[in-house]
Amino acid sequence: MPGWNVSDIPDQSGRTAVVTGANSGLGYVTARELARRGARVLLACRSESRGTEAGDRLVAEVPGADVNFVRLDLGDLDSVREFAAQAPARLDLLVNNAGVMALPRGRTADGFETQFGINHLGHFALTGLLLPTLLATPGARVVTLSSFLHAVANIDIDDLNAERGPYRRWIAYGRSKTANLLFTHELARRLAAAGSDVVAAAAHPGYASTNLQAAGPRLEGRKGAERFMEIGNRIFAQSAEAGALPTLYAATAPDVAPDSFIGPSFAMWRGSPASSWRAKWTLNDTAGDRLWAASEQLTGVTYDALKV
């Protein structure tokens, strides 16, 4: 995969993709490049105004692109169910891209710690509700975005909602990104046991310049921290265009194996897509099974076709 770029994306004509958080950053680039190669793309975004604007902008960049906005708030399980109820009859690709980073302590509409609730539980529920369609679509894939910052912390299966002790935003973020990788690992394991050809893989962008880094400081009015993040993005980060390449590779390259973790080739930071290092705890079958059971209980979404 050295030197792999968007020109290497195979033809996506006839394929339907859902990209969460597609109104900006990595999600927007991912949706745009899939549409450029002929895919029908559903832009799954929380804000109707931003989602609609992103769709208009995408069509301006890729005339004739087949894209539609559909509202999805991953912090509200009712919204996730509403989205799934109107999903297309064919689904070749689900890109679990949306996420939040290092926010102050908060709760989702269903009472979950915000980062765990949006980054993991929302996508767990969405994937489970769309699973019958994915299973019925030959060659379907699920690509879930994690981060190299998953290495900051393993999950605490007994405190998934960060209710014990002081709240540490970066630890909570790392745990949510570990959950993304454990989910991918367990999903791949269960798909294989069921004899399905659906590929579950994960990706991360390295350090890419998006709105994600400054969102937390901006929410709290911490102007200095917000400015620091913006300067870091300008000096050290690669572009969202480059940061989306691992996702696009995981979503479209023909040689992607189940439970792959694709990231930038240079020090997990930047460069063309490559197989990425991951913490050993993200490959633990027992932890994956326990997180899966807890996620089904918390969301009420059960993967009946993948019972083990």
Order of alpha helices (4+ residues) and beta strands (2+ residues): beta-alpha-beta-alpha-beta-alpha-beta-alpha-beta-alpha-beta-alpha-alpha-alpha-alpha-beta-beta-alpha
